[in-house]
Amino acid sequence: MGSIRSIVACLSLAALARKMSAAAAAGQCVPGTSCARPAAAPGLLRLTSVPGYDQNRVNDVLLLGPTTGTQRRCDNESEKLQNGNTHVVFFPGDIQNFQQEMALQPDTAQWQSWSLERVALTLGDRFPGCHVWVIRASSMYLHKFSSYQNFVESNLFGAPEHTPDYGAILHLRALLGHSMEKAGLPNPLPPLSGTSTPATLPPGFTLTIVGFSKGCVVLNQIVYELAGARADPELRLFLDSVSDMYWLDGGHPGGSETWVTDRCALGELASSGVAVHTHVTPYEVRDPMRAWVGREHQHFIKTLEDLGACISQKLHFEDEPASIENHFRVLREF
């Protein structure tokens, strides 16, 4: 797992860290970011050490409640209107952490405009009327490299090893249910009944799943688990509530499987009826040092199209040089 290949693949991000450290030492802002400290944001609730389906799997979660207003659309790509029980779950990428913790680290301080709190507010604008849940990675090696070990087998740098039965869907369902309870939301997701009679979902419950950069490994793992999970009546009911999945400029330090290319796994995704959206930038899909990322992205798109999936795609900033700034900007532009 901690292979030389994985370490070498992380060098570009290490170089970025050196760049950020130098900028911080000089008291400069990195172009494309903001050094201003944010005002306290109303409506944000931080939940710590929320358990999933296994007491050994816990995550910190940030909740942004729905924006005010009536009948505002939650998902711009769907026909569903605000019903008071629409939810967006977001998995962030490397570097992204709570604002206070990013401010303490020279390697991340200059990127506070992409902190979990600020991205939650951005997503609140993008999905008005929804509860926005930001899932913090369970660990961050060297304060920079996110690892979603609770959702997918991963090494220190967060490079995944996908299997069909790791329990990402189980963990997501339980984590979301416990988070709703801890936040005091009415009609939280009930615990799994463990019987042949599925626990009923709350009225109108719908879910959108969004992954950015490293966070896309969780979406990939969910795809690999679909076949087994849909055979379980309770998990199938939960999965049927998922309306949309967004892959935003996916990337990780491994040498393959940045995008799902397995046709059987993609067949399960296509047949699920979930609307698939991909938004990428040249930073990930046109990097000559990681040419497989672009090839896998195209394979992902082509296979899902052939299988009749509901899929949309967009390449952002294609006429601009590849940059880490534009990589993050996709969070505002998608």
Residue pairs with C-beta under 8 A, 6 or more apart in sequence:
1 153
1 154
1 155
1 159
1 161
2 155
2 156
2 157
3 155
5 254
5 255
6 155
6 157
6 159
6 253
6 254
6 255
7 157
9 157
9 159
9 253
9 254
9 255
9 290
10 145
10 157
10 253
12 289
13 94
13 144
13 145
13 253
16 324
17 107
17 142
17 144
19 30
20 30
20 106
20 107
20 108
20 109
20 110
20 111
21 106
21 107
23 29
23 30
23 110
24 106
24 107
24 109
24 110
25 106
28 110
29 35
29 110
30 110
30 111
30 325
31 325
32 323
32 325
32 326
32 328
32 329
33 110
33 111
33 112
33 113
33 114
33 325
33 328
34 112
34 113
35 110
35 112
37 112
38 99
38 112
38 115
38 117
38 118
41 64
41 117
41 120
41 121
43 64
43 65
43 124
44 62
44 63
44 64
44 117
44 120
44 121
45 62
45 63
45 64
45 65
45 183
46 60
46 61
46 62
46 63
46 98
47 60
47 61
47 62
47 63
47 179
47 182
47 183
48 60
49 58
49 59
49 60
50 58
50 59
50 60
50 61
50 175
50 178
50 179
50 182
51 57
51 58
51 174
51 175
51 178
52 58
52 59
52 150
52 170
52 171
52 172
52 174
52 175
52 178
53 167
53 170
53 171
53 173
53 174
53 175
53 192
54 167
54 171
57 138
57 150
57 171
57 175
58 138
58 150
59 135
59 136
59 137
59 138
59 150
59 175
60 98
60 136
61 133
61 134
61 135
61 136
61 175
61 179
62 98
62 116
62 117
62 120
62 133
62 134
62 136
63 131
63 132
63 133
63 134
63 179
63 183
64 120
64 121
64 123
64 124
64 131
64 132
64 134
65 131
66 82
66 84
66 86
66 124
66 128
66 129
66 130
66 131
67 124
67 125
67 128
67 129
69 82
69 128
69 129
70 82
71 81
71 82
71 129
72 81
72 82
72 128
72 129
73 80
73 81
73 82
73 128
73 129
74 80
74 81
74 82
74 86
74 88
74 127
74 128
74 129
74 130
74 206
74 208
75 86
75 127
75 130
75 208
75 243
75 244
76 126
77 244
77 275
77 277
77 312
78 243
78 244
78 275
80 86
80 206
80 243
81 129
82 128
82 129
82 130
83 204
83 206
84 204
85 187
85 202
85 203
85 204
85 205
85 206
86 127
86 129
86 130
86 131
86 204
86 206
86 207
86 208
87 130
87 131
87 132
87 133
87 176
87 205
87 206
87 207
87 208
88 123
88 127
88 130
88 131
88 132
88 133
88 207
88 208
88 209
88 210
89 133
89 135
89 172
89 176
89 207
89 208
89 209
89 210
90 119
90 120
90 123
90 132
90 133
90 134
90 135
90 210
90 211
90 212
90 215
91 135
91 137
91 148
91 209
91 210
91 211
91 212
91 215
91 216
91 218
91 219
92 116
92 119
92 134
92 135
92 136
92 137
92 146
92 212
92 213
92 214
92 215
93 146
93 212
93 213
93 214
93 215
93 251
94 144
94 145
94 146
94 158
94 213
94 214
95 102
95 107
95 108
95 111
95 114
95 144
95 146
96 102
96 111
96 114
96 115
96 116
96 119
96 146
96 212
97 108
97 115
97 116
97 136
97 140
97 143
98 115
98 116
98 117
98 136
99 112
99 115
99 116
99 117
99 118
101 108
101 143
102 108
102 109
102 111
102 112
102 115
103 109
103 112
105 143
107 142
107 143
107 144
108 143
108 144
111 328
112 118
114 328
114 331
116 134
116 136
119 134
119 331
120 132
120 134
122 331
122 332
123 132
123 134
123 210
124 130
124 132
126 334
127 208
130 208
131 185
133 176
133 179
135 175
135 218
137 146
137 147
137 148
137 158
137 214
137 215
138 147
138 148
138 149
138 150
139 146
139 147
139 149
140 146
140 147
141 147
141 156
141 157
141 158
145 156
145 157
145 158
145 214
145 253
146 158
146 214
146 215
147 154
147 155
147 156
147 157
147 158
148 154
148 158
148 160
148 214
148 215
148 217
148 218
150 171
151 166
151 168
151 171
151 172
151 217
151 218
151 221
152 160
152 161
152 162
152 166
152 168
152 217
152 218
152 220
152 221
153 160
153 161
153 162
153 163
153 166
154 160
154 161
154 217
157 253
158 214
158 217
158 252
158 253
159 252
159 253
159 254
160 217
160 220
160 221
160 252
160 254
160 257
162 220
162 221
162 224
162 257
163 224
164 224
164 225
164 227
164 228
165 225
165 228
166 221
166 225
167 225
168 218
168 221
168 222
168 225
169 222
169 225
169 226
169 229
169 235
169 238
169 239
170 192
170 229
170 235
172 218
172 222
173 189
173 192
173 235
173 238
174 191
174 192
176 189
176 207
177 188
177 189
177 190
177 191
180 188
180 189
181 188
187 202
187 203
187 205
188 202
189 201
189 202
189 205
189 238
190 199
190 200
190 201
191 199
192 199
192 234
193 199
193 234
196 233
197 233
198 233
198 234
198 236
198 237
199 234
199 237
201 237
201 238
201 241
205 241
206 241
206 242
206 243
207 241
207 242
207 243
208 242
208 243
208 244
208 245
208 246
209 219
209 222
209 242
209 244
209 245
209 246
210 245
210 246
210 248
211 217
211 218
211 219
211 245
211 246
211 247
211 248
211 250
212 248
212 249
212 330
212 331
213 248
213 249
213 250
213 251
213 252
213 284
213 327
214 251
214 252
216 247
216 248
216 250
216 251
216 252
216 258
217 250
217 252
219 245
219 247
219 250
220 250
220 257
220 259
220 260
222 245
223 260
223 265
223 266
223 268
223 269
224 260
224 262
224 265
226 239
226 265
226 268
226 269
226 272
227 264
227 265
227 268
229 235
229 236
229 239
230 236
230 239
230 268
230 272
239 272
242 272
242 274
243 274
243 275
244 274
244 275
244 276
244 277
245 269
245 274
245 275
245 276
245 277
246 277
246 278
246 279
246 334
247 259
247 276
247 277
247 278
247 279
247 280
248 279
248 280
248 330
248 331
248 334
249 279
249 280
249 281
249 283
249 284
249 285
249 327
249 330
250 258
250 259
250 280
250 284
250 293
250 297
251 258
251 284
251 290
251 293
252 258
255 292
256 292
256 296
257 296
258 284
258 290
258 292
258 293
258 296
258 297
259 293
259 296
259 297
259 299
259 300
260 266
260 269
260 300
261 296
261 299
261 300
261 303
263 303
263 307
266 300
266 303
266 304
266 307
266 309
267 307
269 276
269 304
269 309
270 304
270 307
270 308
270 309
271 307
273 310
274 310
275 310
275 311
275 312
276 304
276 309
276 310
276 311
276 312
277 311
277 312
277 313
277 334
278 297
278 300
278 301
278 311
278 312
278 313
278 314
279 313
279 314
279 316
279 330
279 333
279 334
280 297
280 313
280 314
280 315
280 316
280 330
281 315
281 316
281 317
281 322
281 326
281 327
281 329
281 330
282 315
282 317
282 318
282 320
282 321
282 322
282 326
283 322
283 323
283 324
283 326
283 327
284 290
284 293
284 294
284 297
284 327
285 293
285 294
285 297
285 315
286 294
286 322
287 293
287 294
287 322
301 311
301 313
304 311
305 311
314 334
316 326
316 329
316 330
316 333
316 334
317 326
317 329
317 330
320 326
